[in-house]
Amino acid sequence: MSFLLARAGLLLLEIKIRLNRSGHLCASLAFIVLQRVLISNLFRTTTSDCFRSPFYKLHPVMSRSSRPQDKNRYIHPKETSSWKEEIKVFDYVCTGNFRIVPPYHYEFGSSIKARWIGRKLVEVFAQEFPHFDDSTSYFEEAMRKGRLRVNDEVTDVNYRCSDGDVITHFVHRHEPPVTSQPVTIVGMTEDLIAVDKPGSLPVHSGGRFRRNSLVAVLAKEHGLFDLHTVHRLDRLTSGLLLLGRNAAAAERMRQEFEGGGVQKRYLARVVGCFPAELRVEQPLRVGNAREALVEVHPEVRPPSLRPRHLDVNKSAISLKNRKK
């Protein structure tokens, strides 16, 4: 069943790409309607079905009193464990250029923040997580059906947040696809591991990604667990990445990075007529982190970058970026 869902998701993605390229408005609108109908029928899940899922049984919702935490720190059950159990309940589907994770059940959790106290929970979540066409209606329904809970209990839609509350949101999660390019281990010692991270793959779980992350792939396909990040590469950036195999080694390498003992070089390939000399001095900032869009903004301190040519061929120009 998981394979069929993944294939359906891939088919929808390929159709969307082709329609976007064709530019036909009517066809694009028809696709949106078809997509919603398919998703609503393929992925419809009742609350009782959610709580019977195999992964949920591995990590049952803990009562507030049994969680190893203080009242202001939410600790998810999976934070106290590694990927050793979770990798047993899913498989990647690699088709063409995509690595796909079949949809699965997942529990998000959060402690109450100070700015939420006294406000309606529905209003807070609709403002903090505006990911739906009508976020208020979505979260009201989630509260009524028990998918959005306070201290592991179903509450009224008019509930107001109190200090010490723990909020859990149980969802059917659909992660975006990433590249099917394999994660290659370049070198490994007792303390460190160096990997070639493909572009489009985030280093660790966060936002829309969990199982489609570098640490998850290393656990699933290479049997490497309890890794510690030393530095980061953006999701869309490929390249060499160091990970610590224990906390002490990772901290030593972090100090090397912070002290300037490690230098990083970024290479870019561009297509078209590129000038021999170029200086980047416009003030740049990330305008949309979710879509990785960068914009010129006058309030940001301008960089001083001087890319230079490394190689020129018919298809692209390789550049190296260096800071002045």
PyMOL commands that set and color helices and strands:
alter all, ss='L'
color gray80, all
select helices_A, chain A and resi 2-22+25-42+47-50+54-58+64-66+77-80+86-89+114-116+121-128+135-144+214-222+247-258
alter helices_A, ss='H'
color red, helices_A
select strands_A, chain A and resi 93-95+98-100+104-111+148-150+166-173+178-179+184-188+192-197+228-229+239-244+266-270+284-288+293-296+308-312+317-321
alter strands_A, ss='S'
color yellow, strands_A
deselect
rebuild
show_as cartoon
